[in-house]
Structures are given as structure tokens and as C-alpha cells.
Amino acid sequence: MNAQGSMETWNTLKAWYDLAWNSQNGYLHYKADMIGTIIVNQHDKKGLVLRRVTFQNCQLTSIDTFGSLAWAQSGDIEAEVGAKWIADYWIDEYIDNNFTIQPPFVAGY
């Protein structure tokens, strides 16, 4: 990821984290205002989705400090940001050949 993409990712994670408690202004939010859905797809070598895990009602619990930058062989600047989430539950789906799945809609609180 280049520096611009890293900053966009960092800003998105920081904004989500600040919904729980913003250290700059002390604002707190309800859980319904700060949860989201995370979908993780596992692909085969051809790019077809083999498995999909949908994490429901995810809440960001921590993000690492935006740390060191490094030069990549391509000449881009790279950065690494880590984050941790919790989820109320998840849906684990295995996909066969051309079968298309639609994850069920589950309303938040």
C-alpha cells in the first residue's frame, strides 16, 4: 500500500475508532452508531471465492499507532497499520463452483 492509501486507511480507522470515544472532544456514541459488517473472502488461485465469512456487528477495539514508513522496491512509500475488532457473531459460508450466495441481512441494534 502506498503512502496515500495508508493515510486514507489510517483516517478511516481513526474516524471509526473515535466513534467509541473521541479523545479530542470526549464524545461517546451508542453501539448502534459504531458497529459495521466486515466480509472476508477466501479466493482460489483463479480468483474465485471459495469461502466467505461475514462478521456481524463489528466494533473496532484498537488501532496501532501510525508508525514507521519504509521505501518499497517499487519506489513507493509503505506503511503498516494494525487494528483489532470484536464481533457479536459471524456467518461462515463455503461456496461451490458457480453458486452465488447472498449473505443474509441482519439488522443492528
trRosetta pair geometry for C-beta under 8 A, 3 or more apart (Angstrom, degrees):
i j d omega theta_ij theta_ji phi_ij phi_ji
1 5 4.4 -124 -171 97 94 125
1 6 5.2 125 122 -63 115 80
1 9 7.0 -3 177 -7 156 143
1 78 6.5 103 63 -138 61 75
1 79 7.0 -68 89 53 104 71
2 5 5.1 92 54 16 70 103
2 6 6.8 -127 103 -9 34 93
2 76 4.4 -89 -109 -168 92 127
2 77 6.4 73 -163 58 66 66
2 78 7.2 -67 -110 -88 32 54
3 6 5.4 -54 -145 36 31 115
3 7 6.4 31 157 -20 65 103
3 69 6.8 21 -102 -137 105 128
3 76 7.2 -162 -11 178 80 84
3 77 4.1 22 -49 78 112 117
3 78 7.8 -103 -61 -71 65 14
3 79 6.4 81 -113 -11 61 116
4 7 5.9 -54 -150 34 30 108
4 8 6.5 30 152 -17 64 105
5 8 5.6 -54 -147 37 33 112
5 9 6.3 34 154 -18 66 106
6 9 5.7 -55 -148 38 31 111
6 10 6.1 32 153 -20 66 107
6 66 7.9 119 155 -147 106 109
6 77 7.9 -92 16 110 139 91
6 78 7.4 131 -56 -166 139 38
6 79 3.8 85 -155 55 159 118
6 81 6.6 143 -160 -15 87 115
7 10 5.5 -50 -142 38 33 114
7 11 6.1 34 157 -20 66 106
8 11 5.9 -53 -144 37 28 110
8 12 6.4 29 155 -19 62 107
9 12 5.8 -57 -149 36 29 111
9 13 6.3 24 156 -14 65 108
9 81 6.0 171 114 47 116 140
10 13 5.9 -60 -147 40 28 107
10 14 6.0 27 157 -19 66 111
10 66 5.1 33 -131 -92 141 127
10 79 7.8 -27 -46 115 124 139
10 81 5.4 -168 -86 -85 83 159
11 14 5.7 -53 -140 38 28 111
11 15 6.3 30 158 -20 63 106
12 15 5.9 -55 -148 35 27 110
12 16 6.5 25 154 -16 62 107
13 16 5.8 -58 -150 38 32 110
13 17 6.1 31 154 -19 67 108
13 60 6.8 162 -159 -140 76 153
13 63 4.9 124 149 -106 124 146
13 81 6.6 179 26 145 158 137
13 83 5.4 -129 -142 -83 134 141
14 17 5.6 -54 -143 39 30 112
14 18 6.2 34 155 -23 64 107
14 63 6.8 -111 -79 61 59 162
15 18 5.7 -53 -147 34 29 113
15 19 7.4 45 149 -34 57 91
16 19 5.9 -41 -168 7 38 115
16 34 7.1 122 -170 -158 69 86
16 36 7.4 -56 -137 -5 128 136
16 60 4.9 93 123 1 113 147
17 20 6.3 -49 -174 23 47 108
17 60 5.1 -93 -84 112 70 133
17 62 7.7 57 -125 -135 125 19
17 63 5.4 -91 -61 -3 149 120
18 21 7.4 -91 -154 86 42 30
18 22 4.2 45 -170 -98 94 84
18 23 7.7 -98 -119 11 86 69
18 24 7.6 -10 -136 20 125 103
18 27 7.8 46 163 68 88 106
19 22 7.7 36 -68 -52 16 91
19 29 4.8 -48 180 33 78 145
19 33 6.2 -157 -172 121 120 93
19 34 3.7 166 122 -107 129 111
20 28 7.5 -17 164 -139 37 69
20 29 7.0 -82 -92 44 22 95
20 34 5.8 136 -65 176 66 165
20 59 7.1 96 -80 -178 119 107
20 60 7.1 -132 -23 75 126 84
21 26 7.6 -23 -168 -151 83 36
21 27 7.5 172 -146 84 41 50
21 28 5.7 -6 -100 -98 73 77
22 25 5.1 2 107 47 124 83
22 26 6.6 -41 77 18 81 13
22 27 4.6 21 30 47 119 91
23 26 7.8 36 -142 -71 21 47
29 33 4.2 -105 170 83 121 132
29 34 5.2 122 92 -38 126 114
30 33 5.0 93 61 4 76 104
30 34 7.5 175 89 5 41 93
31 34 6.3 -85 -149 50 33 91
31 35 5.9 31 166 -33 76 113
31 57 7.9 23 161 -167 111 107
31 59 7.0 -57 -146 -84 86 136
31 108 8.0 -164 124 175 87 113
31 109 5.9 36 93 38 111 142
32 35 6.6 -49 -128 21 25 109
32 108 5.3 132 -134 128 78 123
32 109 4.6 -117 -77 72 98 89
34 59 6.0 57 119 -128 98 93
34 60 7.7 -99 168 30 103 87
35 57 4.6 -19 -173 -154 142 60
35 58 6.2 136 -162 60 75 40
35 59 5.4 -49 -101 -70 75 82
35 108 5.4 154 75 -131 128 130
35 109 7.6 89 19 12 146 96
36 58 5.3 -43 69 61 69 97
37 54 6.5 -8 -173 -173 107 93
37 55 6.8 159 -159 81 54 60
37 56 5.9 -11 -113 -113 88 52
37 57 7.7 11 -81 -33 66 30
37 58 6.6 133 -108 9 18 106
38 54 7.6 161 84 -157 47 47
38 55 4.4 -2 59 54 94 113
38 58 4.9 39 -7 -26 107 162
38 85 6.7 113 -13 83 151 171
38 87 7.4 -107 35 -83 109 128
39 52 6.4 -11 -170 -169 97 102
39 53 7.5 161 -154 83 49 47
39 54 5.1 -12 -106 -107 80 76
39 55 7.6 -156 -74 23 34 71
39 103 7.0 -133 -107 -25 122 158
40 52 7.1 156 81 -155 51 52
40 53 4.8 -8 58 58 102 95
40 54 7.9 -166 25 -76 66 33
40 55 7.4 46 -5 -12 102 103
41 49 4.7 -64 -163 -124 116 111
41 51 7.4 151 -159 84 47 53
41 52 5.3 -16 -104 -103 70 81
42 49 7.0 99 67 -156 47 65
42 50 5.2 -58 99 61 94 95
42 51 4.1 9 43 56 118 98
42 52 7.5 -147 19 -68 74 38
42 53 7.9 52 -18 -5 101 95
43 46 8.0 -135 170 71 98 47
43 47 5.3 -20 -170 -144 133 34
43 48 6.4 138 -153 68 78 31
43 49 5.9 -51 -96 -93 68 47
43 50 6.6 131 -137 3 17 89
44 47 7.2 -47 67 20 66 17
44 48 5.1 -3 34 57 108 86
44 50 5.3 99 -46 -46 90 118
48 95 7.9 -143 154 102 94 125
49 52 6.0 23 171 -57 127 99
49 95 5.5 41 109 42 88 155
50 94 7.0 -21 158 -152 68 73
50 95 5.9 -163 -161 53 22 93
51 92 7.4 -11 -172 -172 104 79
51 93 6.8 159 -157 88 57 54
51 94 5.4 -25 -103 -108 82 61
51 95 6.6 -158 -76 10 29 87
52 93 4.8 -9 62 63 90 105
52 95 6.6 57 -5 -33 99 118
52 101 6.7 -159 37 70 140 134
52 103 7.1 -118 128 -68 134 111
53 90 5.6 10 -179 174 95 126
53 91 7.1 165 -155 80 49 50
53 92 5.2 -7 -109 -107 87 69
53 93 7.4 -180 -81 24 40 69
54 90 6.3 162 82 -159 47 72
54 91 4.5 -3 54 52 102 100
54 93 7.5 26 -3 2 99 111
54 103 4.7 105 -58 -139 161 146
55 58 5.1 60 122 -66 112 115
55 85 7.2 95 134 113 152 135
55 87 4.0 -103 -175 -98 102 158
55 90 4.7 -30 -101 -101 60 102
56 87 6.1 102 58 -173 44 107
56 88 5.8 -58 98 57 88 98
56 89 5.5 -5 52 67 111 73
56 90 6.5 177 9 -95 79 41
56 91 7.1 61 -27 -11 112 95
56 106 5.2 -8 -136 74 143 139
57 87 6.1 120 75 -158 68 64
57 88 3.9 19 68 3 131 118
57 89 7.4 47 36 26 109 67
57 106 7.9 -78 -32 112 93 118
57 108 5.9 134 -99 -124 91 83
57 109 7.5 70 -122 -23 127 92
58 85 4.7 2 -170 178 107 134
58 86 7.1 159 -148 80 59 38
58 87 4.7 -27 -90 -92 73 87
59 85 6.4 149 72 -157 37 79
59 86 5.5 -15 57 58 91 87
59 87 7.7 168 15 -84 67 41
60 63 6.8 4 176 -46 121 96
60 83 6.2 -44 -143 -176 104 118
60 84 7.5 112 -160 80 59 48
60 85 5.5 -47 -98 -99 46 81
61 84 5.0 -50 62 100 101 96
61 85 6.3 150 3 -120 88 24
61 86 5.5 66 -41 -13 126 98
62 83 6.9 176 93 -152 54 53
62 84 4.8 18 50 41 91 107
63 81 6.7 -3 -172 176 102 102
63 82 7.1 159 -158 90 53 53
63 83 4.7 -15 -105 -104 77 86
63 84 7.8 -156 -73 20 40 67
64 67 6.8 -38 139 -20 111 111
64 81 6.0 -177 61 -160 98 55
64 82 4.0 55 -7 51 128 92
64 83 7.2 -112 4 -64 77 47
66 79 7.0 10 -166 175 87 135
66 81 6.0 -20 -106 -99 71 107
67 79 7.4 160 68 -160 62 91
67 80 7.0 -22 56 68 107 80
67 81 7.9 165 18 -92 81 60
68 79 7.4 -177 96 -128 42 75
68 80 7.9 8 64 35 76 92
69 77 5.2 -1 -179 -178 117 109
69 78 6.9 149 -163 74 64 42
69 79 5.1 -36 -105 -82 73 93
70 77 7.3 144 73 -160 32 61
70 78 5.1 -28 68 64 85 96
70 79 7.5 153 20 -81 72 44
71 75 7.2 -23 -169 -140 97 29
71 76 7.7 150 -156 82 54 35
71 77 6.3 -43 -99 -104 53 58
71 78 7.4 111 -151 15 5 88
72 75 6.8 -38 75 32 80 20
72 76 4.7 0 39 61 123 81
72 77 7.3 -167 0 -99 89 8
72 78 4.8 93 -52 -30 104 117
87 90 5.8 60 113 -58 146 91
91 103 6.3 139 78 -146 143 100
91 104 6.9 163 -92 33 166 97
93 101 5.6 168 160 152 152 173
93 103 7.3 -140 -8 -95 147 82
95 99 5.8 -165 -165 79 75 98
95 101 6.0 -117 -101 -8 103 119
96 99 4.7 48 64 12 78 130
